[in-house]
Amino acid sequence: MTLFAIALTLGAMIEVSLTRNGEMPPGLFFYGGLFGGLALLAHVFIRFFAPWSDPLLLPLAVLLNGLGIAMLWRLFEATGDTDKGSASNQLVLTAISMAVFAGVVFFLRDPRKLQRYPYIMAVGAIVLLLLPLLPDPIGRTVNGARQWLNVGFTALQPSEFAKIALIIFLAGYMVAKRDALSLVNRQFKVGPVKVLGLPRLRDTAPMAFMWGFCIIVLVGLMNDLGTALLLFGTFLAMVYVATQRASWLVLGLVPFFAACYLLYFVVSHFAVRVDTWLHPFAPGNIDGPIGANSEQLVRGLFAMAQGGVLGTGLGGGQPGFVPEVQNDFIFSAFGEELGLTGVMTMLLVLALLVERGLRTALASQELFVKMCASGLAFLLGFQTFVVIGGVTRVIPLTGATIPFVAKGGSALLSSWIILALLVRMSNNARKPAPQAIQDEGATQVISR
């Protein structure tokens, strides 16, 4: 399956070059050898150090990562325009991310150890979220959102790693307080029918404070709507998995929609996103100032419409007309050149990745691993939804990126860290239990 993912990546590059230049791509052996070699090394590494892990996780990630590299090569290097990035840079970032992936799988032999440090994870997440608020030039504002940290040779997005730390904190806290969170303090009835049960406030206060603080920082101070929405959705999903009480969904959704209504009048960046979502073709929105108009959204919609069902073919479209197409709007580039058929296939791959994460949670006997694996899977699923939902105008634009696909170092690295955690958790969950054998009258327990 890994070889098939590598072959699809190289096939995409060959199609682009044949369509645009009528010849084989000159850098095929470089890209194919390096990317294919990295993927095969990761496969061999897993066979030695996590042999019982889910066999679909790595091939799915390699396929998404490879398609992202192929599209970046089509956007920039195949056209000679490398001002906004290149596939070679993405390939280097992929190598770094895979090295970190191998380190996490190798050193984190027992994911349950993370359960010992929930509040350290919470403090670490807060620090990571606050780092971009440092004064310029350390903290940076890009496209209206202050979510970047300048470290000299590059810029990082600390919120990408804060999401993982917050999920570990929530998993550890919910395991410790699961019974208390399931208790009902007050019941609301309609006649004799119980319709809603509310938990005790003292059991929910630490978790609610942590979540509320992060949302206020992200939306009120940093204008990072994408991360705020991801954390909110993941938070609600994890609480429901831990308690299986619908009252938590009501307690989360009602304040959420109320907060959205208030934010529209308080936070100008949020109001612009909502206006350009509701009225993208209005003259004041489509030709407004840079960063506050709907030009990117409208061009992305026209690009996907141009692709139709089967697309124009890789290299046959004009995705470069969409601003910042290499980031969250890379989905519109795939929609134009691969059509509805191609993007549905990509969505299926992303859905399979989420499904394997949830299957890992179901297979595990450890409650912490169940919570953590389900949280990471929900994070990947919600991230895919908010990105593609924004590009297709289902929800307002958020600024997040598709896991493993879009250009960027922080998002790619965090995606491979999530994959490493899922690989290690699935290995421990799928590993056969020790078997008892009879040897000279004494019972010995050996592990396969």
N, C-alpha and C positions, 0 to 999 in steps of 0.2 A: 504493500500500500504506500509505503514511503517512496519507493521507486516510481510508482504511478504518479504521485504528487510532483516529484521532480520532473518527470516526463511532461506533465501538463504545463509546468512552468516554462520549460525549454520550448515546448510547442507553441506557447503563446508568443514568446520572443521571436521565433522563426516566422510565425504568421505576420507579425507586425512588420518585420524587415522585408518580407516578400511583398506585402501589400504596398509599402511606401517606397521601397528602393528596388524591388525586383531581384534581390539577391539575399544570400544567407547573411545573418548578422555577424559582423566581424568579431565581436566580443563574446560569441556564443560559448567558446570553450572556457574562457575566463569565468563568465557568470555560471555556466553549467558546472564546471569543475569545482568552483569554490562553494556555490550554494549546495550542489549535490553532495560534495564531500562533507560539508557541515551537517547536513541532514542525516547522512549515513553514519557519521561519527556519533551523532545524538542517538540514533537507533541502536548502534552497537553498545554504547554506554548504558542505555536503559536495559538491554538484554543482560548485562552483567550485574548492574546495581539495583535494578527494579524489574526483575524478570516477570513478576506476576501483575504488573501494571496493566491498565486498560490498553489493548493494542490499537485502539482507534485514536487516542488522544494526540499522539505525536504526528501521525500522517495528516490528520485534519489541520493541525496548526501549521505544518510544513506547507500544505496546499494553500492555505490562506496567505501565509507569509510570501510564498513564491508568486502567487498571483499579484500581490501588492508590488513586489519587485518588478515583475514583468510590466505592470501598468506604469510604474514610475519610469522604467526604461523607455516605454513608448512615449510618455509625455515629454521627456527631457532629452535623453541621450540620443534617441532615434531622430529627433528634430534638431539637435544641436543646441538647444536652449537649456542650460544647466544653472540658470541664475537662482531658481527657487529650490534647488536640490537635484539629486541624481540617484539613479539606482545603485551606483557604486557606493555612495554614502550609506544608503539603506542596507546594502550588503555588509558593510563594516558593522553597522549597528546590530544587524542580525547575528553576526559572529560574536559580538560582545554579549548579546542577550542569551544566546545559546550557551556561552561559557558560564554565565550566572545561573542559567537553568540547570546545568550539570552540577554546579556547586551546591545549589539548594537540594537537589536530589541526593547528592552524596553525603552531605553533612547532616541533613535533617532526616535521620533514620526513623525517628518516632515523632510524628506530628503532634502527639498528645503533650509533648513537652511545652508547646506553645501555650497550653492551657494554664500554665503556672504564672504567666505574665500578662494577664488581661489589662491591668491598669498601667503597666509600662507601655503596652501597645497604645492605650488611649492617650497617654501623655505624648508619646512619639508622634501619633497622628495629629495632635493639636499643634505640636512644634512644626511639623511638615506643612500644615495648612497655613501657619502664620509666617513662614519664611518669605513668601513673595511680598509681604507687606513691608519688608525692610526698604529703606529709602533707595532711590536710584543711585548708582546703576546696578545695585545688587538685585533688587526686585524690579521686574519689568512688566509693563502693560502692553498687551498685544491684542488688537481688535477689540478694545474696550474692556477686556478681562485681565485683571492683575493676577496671573497664575504662573508666572515664569520666574525662575531664579538663575541669575547670571553667575556661573562658576568659572569664568575666564575663557576657557577653550570652547565652551558650549553653554547652552541654556537648558535647564531642567524644569520639569513640571512636577513639583513635589506632591501635588494632590493625587497624582497617579499612584504613588506608593502609600499615601495616607489612606486610600480606600482599602487596601489590603490590610493595613494595621487595624483599621476600624472594624473590619469583618472578624478578625481574630479576637478583638476585644469583645464584640457583641456575642460571638460564639462562646467565649469563656464565661462571660457574665450570665448568659442565658442558661448555660449548663448549671451554674451555681445557684441560680434563682428560678429554675424552671418550675418547680412546684409552687413557689410563691407567686410567680407570674400567672399561673393557671387558676389561682384562687379568685373567687368572686366576692367582692365586698358589697356591692349594691346591685340590685336587680331592677330593671325597668320592665314593666308589664303593660300590655294592652288587654285590658280585661283580665281573664285568668291566664293568658298566654305570656310566657317570659320571652321577651324579644331581645334583650341586651343585658349582659352582665359586665360590670366594670371591675378591674383589678384594684388592689390596694395601692394608694398613692405612694407610700413609703417604699414599696417594692419596685416601682417604675421610675422613681425620681432620678437615680444616678444615670440610668440609660437615657431617659428623656432629656436630661440636662446635657449629656454628651452629644446627643443627636442635634438638639436645638442649637447648641453652641456652634457646631460645625456648619449648620445651615445658615445661621446668621452671619458667620464669617464669610462663607462662600458667596452668598447672595448680596448681603449688605455692604461688605467691604471689598470683595474681589470680583463681583459680577460674574462668577463662575457658575452659570446656571446648569451646565451639563453635569458637573460633579455633584451639585446639590440634589438634582433630580435622581441621579444614580444612587446616592446614599439613601435618599428617602425611600425609593422603591425597594432596595435591598433590605433596609431596616424593617419595613413592613413585612416583607416576605419571610425573613428570618424569625420574626416574632410569631408569625402565624404558624410556621413549621414547629417552633418550640412549644407553643401553647395549644394550637389548633382551635383557637377561639376567634370567631368572626368579630367579636367586640373590638379586638385590637385593630382590625381593618377600619372599622367605623371611627375609632378614636384617632386613627392616623389620617384618613381621607378627609374628614370634615375640617380639621384645622388646616390641612394642606390647601384645600380649595379656598378657604377663608384667607389664608396667607397670600395666595396668588392674587386674590382680588385686591388686597391692601397693597401688595408690592407693585401692582400696576400704577398706583397713584404716588408711590413713594420712591421707587427705584426707576430712574429714567431708562437705564439700559434694558430693564425688563419690559417696560412699556413699548420701547422701540421694537423688541423682538415680537411682542404680541401683535402690534399694529402691522408690521410687515408680514406676519403670518396670516392675519385675517384679510388684509387688503394688499396683496403683493403687487397687483397690477395698477393700483392707484397712482396717478401722476406724481403726487408728492412723495410716494414711497419708492417708486422704481428709479427716480432720478434724484433722490435726496443726497445728502453729504456722504462721503465714504465712511463705512462702518455703521451707518444708520439708514441704509436703503435696502431694497429687496432685489437689487440687480442680480446678486449671486443666486438667490433662490429661483428667480424667474428663468435665468439662463440654464440652471440645472434642470428645471422642469421641461424646458424646450429641448434640451439635449436628450433626456430620457424619452420624450415623445418622438424625437427623430429616430431613436433606436427601434421603436416598435416591438414586435414579437421576437425577431431573430437578430436584430442589430445590424449595424453597418459592417461588422467584421473588425477585428483588432487592427488598428492602423487606418481604418477607412473613415473614421469620424473626425470631428473637430472639438474634442473635449477641452482643448486649451483656451477656448473662449469663456469658460466658466472660471471666475476668479477663485484662487486658492483651491483649485481642483485636486491638488495633491494631498489635501488634508481630509476633512469630513466629506467634501463633495467628490471624493474619488468614486463613490457609489454611482454618481451621475455619469462618470466616464465609463464605468462598466455597463451601465444601463444603455448608453448610446451605442457602444460598439458590440456588446454581447446581447442586447435586447432583454426583453422580459424573461426569455428562457435562461439566459446566462445568469441574471441576478437572482432568479429563483433557485438556481443551482447553488449559488453562493450562500443564499439564505438557508438552504438545506444543510450545507456544511456547517454553518454557524449554529443552526438548531441542533445538529448532531453533537457538536462540541458541548453545548449546554446540557443535552440529554445524557451524555456520558458523565458529566459532572454530577448530575442528579442521581444517576445510577450508582456512582461511587458512594454517595451519601446513603442510599438505600442499602447498599451491600455492607457498609461498616457496622460493627457492633458497638463502637464507641460513640457516645452521645456527642462529645466535642467534635469528633471527626465528621459526624453527620451534619452538625450545625455549620461547621467551617466549609465543608465541601458544598453543601447546598447554598451557602452564602456566596461563595466564589462563582458557582454556576449561575446563580441569579444575577450577580454582577455582570458577567459576560452577556447574559440575555438582555438585561435592561440597557446595557451600553449599546448593544446592537439596535435595540428598539429606538432609543432616543436619537441615535445618529440617523438611521434610515427614516424614522418618522419625521425628523426635521427636514431632511432632503426631499422627501416626497410630500411635504406639507400636511402631514397628519397631526403633528404638534409643532410648536415654535422651535426654531433653530436653537441648539444648545451649545455647539462648539466642541462636542466630544468627537472621538474618532472610532472607526470600526476596529475591533481587536485584530491584531496581526497584519492588517491590510494597509492602513494609511501611513503616510510619511510621518516620521517622528521617532525620537529615541526613547523618551520617557514612556510613552504609551506602549511601544513595542517591548521595552524591557519589563514593564509591569505585566504585560500579557504573558510573557514567557515565565515570569515568576509565578503567576497564577497557575500556569500549566504545570510547572514543577511541583507545586503543592498538590495539585490534583493527581499527578503521576505517583507521587509518594503515597498519598492517601489511598489511591486505588490499589497500589501494590500491597499495602498492608491489609486492606480489606479483602482482597482476592486471594491472598496467600493461604494455602491449605493449612488446616489445623494440624498440630502434631498428632502422629498416629502411635498407638500403643502396640507393641509386639511382644511376644513371649520368647525369652532367651534363657535357656537352662533354668527354667523354673522361676525366674525373676522377671518382673515387668519393667521394661525400659521404655522411655519415651524419646523418640528421635524426631527430628524435623527433616522433611524432605529437602 
